[in-house]
Amino acid sequence: MNKDLIERKTDHINISLEKQVESKKSTLFECIHLIHNALPELNLDSIDTSTSFLNHKFSAPILIDAMVGGSPESAKINENLALAAEELGIGMVVGSQRAGLSSPSLAETYSIVRKRAPNIFLASNIGAAQLLKGFGKEEAKKCIDMIGAKAFVIHLNPLQEAIQVGGEPQYKGIINKIRELISQLSVPVIVKEVGFGISKEVAIKLELAGVSAINVSGAGGTSWSAVEHYRALALDNKEKAELGQLFWDWGIPTAVSLIETRRATKIPIIASGGIRTGLDIAKSLVLGANLTGMALPLLRYAVVSKDSLLSFLQKTIYELKTTMFAVGCNNIQDMGRVRFTITGELAEWLK
Ligand SMILES: Cc1cc2nc3c(=O)[nH]c(=O)nc-3n(C[C@H](O)[C@H](O)[C@H](O)COP(=O)(O)O)c2cc1C
């Protein structure tokens, strides 16, 4: 069983790197138009991208979102992600830690992150389905201790579980389990999707359950239907491969999910799912996100080297700064006051 889990994690990394696994549906950020300011009255090099999230300081509003750990190749990937996060002063979430609980050598593929990044905001991660299968307070504390986590992230991935060969699509009773775990942990709990988005109804339930922040992880980036489609094909499971194909573009576009969640709740929000440039980050902040998360693009650089990942992130931060200059905003907090307009399909969604 452990062997299956490790193989599945390796498959997910390889498929994400080798195949086209992104949604053909857009995040709809192209329907957001920030209003240009021809008189910004500030200098680009004085723009401050630092922010604070759950009482932790970030040099830029960026989180390396949950990806790997628990398979042989993931230690090096996590090490590069950690080194870049520490050097830049941004945050990171490790991949699901289920595998790390089963053996000390697998735990090291996660704990390497804290070793290489002693100062960053680092968060633990587990799939919600595990909460119904005996994963409770003790296991969560082990995950937190494994990496010196400042927060605990639970991912909701019902559709992925339904499509995955060997998946566990059991979600009855999940919200009560989330509420229970929150009351037992001393660190803040964040709930995220994995690329299909959070609706306003779900956001309200999560806020009422006591979660400290929501990561919307909407559609427009990595599609887990696509990843599981390719894995099912490789395993000769025609039914699941077809199911993955059918749901390839499922989900709430990230911009819609972010706007709905912002309108429905007051808690901090992380925008992720198809965030690819500093302009996407700026638009997320204007729509009310407190932080943004990126996964697949960072994986592609992290397998090459820490330096290539670092230059990509520096380029992204410079794009964010350029956008802030063009809208005349010299700090992250004021981004929520930038004027914008919504057109096209996004306007249709929000009707
Ligand atoms: C290779 C890979 C592994 C992932 N593993 C996890 C995971 O273990 N836990 C989780 O919460 N999300 C996981 N995700 C989902 C991401 O955190 C993120 O929500 C999603 O990929 C959308 O962001 P993106 O479009 O920037 O990739 C994974 C993503 C990738 C690409």
The ligand as an ORCA input file, in Angstrom:
! r2SCAN-3c Opt
* xyz 0 1
  C       2.926     17.732     -9.091
  C       1.861     18.348     -8.231
  C       1.547     17.765     -7.015
  C       0.552     18.319     -6.192
  N       0.309     17.760     -4.965
  C      -0.533     18.384     -4.108
  C      -0.657     17.916     -2.770
  O      -0.026     16.954     -2.339
  N      -1.519     18.590     -1.947
  C      -2.237     19.691     -2.374
  O      -2.942     20.307     -1.575
  N      -2.143     20.121     -3.655
  C      -1.306     19.517     -4.511
  N      -1.161     20.007     -5.792
  C      -2.063     21.088     -6.255
  C      -1.415     22.470     -6.172
  O      -1.095     22.810     -4.847
  C      -2.337     23.565     -6.779
  O      -3.499     23.691     -5.993
  C      -2.742     23.265     -8.222
  O      -1.704     22.606     -8.920
  C      -3.128     24.524     -9.001
  O      -2.036     25.416     -9.122
  P      -1.166     25.564    -10.492
  O      -2.129     25.827    -11.603
  O      -0.247     26.722    -10.218
  O      -0.421     24.281    -10.669
  C      -0.168     19.481     -6.627
  C       0.157     20.065     -7.863
  C       1.165     19.524     -8.661
  C       1.478     20.182     -9.978
*
